[in-house]
Amino acid sequence: MTIAENVAIVRENMARAALAAGRDPREILLLAASKMNDADRVRQAIRAGVDCCGENRVQELLEKQAQGAYEGAPLHFIGHLQKNKVKQLLGRVSLIHGADSRELLETVSRLAAARGLTQDLLLEVNIAGEASKSGFSPEEIPEALAFAAELPALRVRGLMAIPPICASPEENRPFFLRMQKLFIDNGEKKYDNIRMDFLSMGMSGDYTEAIACGANLIRVGSGIFGPRHY
Ligand SMILES: *Cc1c(COP(=O)(O)O)cnc(C)c1O
């Protein structure tokens, strides 16, 4: 399978899942999670029509960006962002998916302000309460939004989650439904710099399930590029 063929298949599955849920397929964005794929393969995915690309590591992003890998598509950061890497990342990505602590929010806003930028980001929710994962608990989200609302140089654009790796996608349905409820419950506009536009969830193994539960930004890696070889 070529990358273009894989993208076409993912698009078909997305459309089918959206229509089955009574949704317009055009409201769902396909992000190519391009970690460990070189600039040429990323370009193939962009040519095949993915909506955006996402990288997990700042160093890899910088290298591939210098090679022109992402030209023609918006670039997002989807990995765990360390505070000491924020400076290198700012100005390079249109969306940071995994803002997972108050300290990180504060750091992003402070450094963005110093650069005269406003950074868009999503709050990461540790939806299954896993010790191994970072993110806000569902209960902390209203407070995290209130905290973010006080920070001048960032805009919260929604929520993201990485549910556990499960044997079957159906097992993640309760987590996706909980995210959907959190997204809706916190979507009422209360703050100038917070807009619940994006619900980022669903990966290669479970994106149709995520779409059934309201995801409008799915992150697909191996389903586009094939298996990763670590
Ligand atoms: C790698 C990655 C993905 C894509 O994973 P696949 O299972 O290969 O689709 C999605 N989201 C995040 C945060 C990732 O790190």
The ligand as a Gaussian input file, in Angstrom:
#p B3LYP/6-31G(d) Opt

LIG

0 1
 C        1.931000       8.314000      17.368000
 C        0.739000       9.061000      17.834000
 C       -0.496000       8.939000      17.192000
 C       -0.731000       8.002000      16.038000
 O       -0.652000       6.676000      16.445000
 P       -1.058000       5.475000      15.467000
 O       -1.551000       4.429000      16.364000
 O        0.159000       5.115000      14.725000
 O       -2.136000       6.009000      14.586000
 C       -1.542000       9.716000      17.651000
 N       -1.401000      10.554000      18.702000
 C       -0.246000      10.678000      19.352000
 C       -0.155000      11.619000      20.494000
 C        0.856000       9.942000      18.948000
 O        2.004000      10.053000      19.618000

